[in-house]
């Protein structure tokens, strides 16, 4: 029996964003739309925090909402929270809140507040679900909103449509095949291959990564960030691939992800434009998350889950810094020095803190997770751990190089003030508190991620053990007249 939360926090969060998207769409005044969207995002963040607190009070691995609003419609528990998704929901809500908070009101005509709320509802529903077809449906629907924005900007959608079309096709085919097989058999392996390819494509693994740079180039920075930063591709790997994939397949995925991490880290060193730089930086870090998730060991999986949280916090702040600077001076070139430190010292400090946190600088939220990831990788294969260190080193060099290009090396003259606004100061303080607080007191987060990793590995072992038992029992050929033995075989199943 799955324990119940005291209130339907997940359903409330989803319904608030859905109704809020409809309400904001009817508002034509940009200032009012901005305030309304900010209020709704803040309310959803509070409900997600309450959901996390409520879940922790149960001391269980999983829980469902009390009133089951959606069960009345589908006659099934659609949304279930567990130790994996419990912190991901407030993290996703915080990402949307800070993105809206740091958005200039004058950008309302390009950055749609109603579409942002709609995408948040889809994301929260995805992170609250464990059902195969619910996840597939939500991941597919989520690809529509960026397409509509790129098309509204009158830019070519060919690259994005080709990749996302392939992504949806692979998901659907893999989902159909998985319903005909059991863990370990041939059909299950083929279904896992389709689902794995789809999840890796969504995560931007090479050579299927060019859609991500195309998205950052043609969509608004905020929309591109909110589409990739929650790492729903990694969530699909954990929910759809990890339970059914054999160990050799997981290790192969880890090697592909590690190759992507090193490749993307090298690409960050030669980028000439800030958006592409951030895209490759994020791609490198998200690939390291996949490396940890596919280790299938408690230590490696714990490291991957910890890095998932730390990257979500640190690179979100890093991207918001770039976005705030871009809103002031336009697209940022990394070929020349801009010398913006005197004008925006607060943004410069946030840029450095979030960048160092993403590479696991001591005292920040990313330090413990990176250490666990490296230790877990070395346990499986020593050269993998070395490659993780190389990727982190290259990313650190690229971050410092970008910092010097943007904030030092020249004197920038401007007729208007470029200093951070009060709302940006609030976002900065929240992120710095999370980064430093998680680094100085990491034990609760690491304990939670370790428990989630152990339970996921136990679930995976249970699925494979059940499959082996079913296979051995099915090999027993009994005559139909032996009814008691047939009944015993069914009981064993």
Secondary structure as UniProt FT lines:
FT   STRAND          3..4
FT   HELIX           9..25
FT   HELIX           30..58
FT   STRAND          62..64
FT   TURN            69..70
FT   HELIX           71..74
FT   STRAND          79..82
FT   TURN            83..85
FT   HELIX           86..101
FT   HELIX           105..107
FT   TURN            108..110
FT   HELIX           113..127
FT   HELIX           132..152
FT   TURN            153..154
FT   HELIX           158..178
FT   TURN            179..180
FT   TURN            183..184
FT   HELIX           186..203
FT   TURN            206..207
FT   HELIX           210..218
FT   HELIX           221..228
FT   TURN            229..230
FT   HELIX           232..236
FT   HELIX           237..241
FT   TURN            242..244
FT   HELIX           247..268
FT   TURN            269..270
FT   HELIX           274..293
FT   HELIX           298..329
FT   TURN            341..343
FT   HELIX           345..358
FT   TURN            359..360
FT   TURN            362..363
FT   HELIX           366..380
FT   HELIX           382..407
FT   HELIX           422..440
FT   HELIX           443..474
FT   TURN            480..481
FT   HELIX           483..492
//
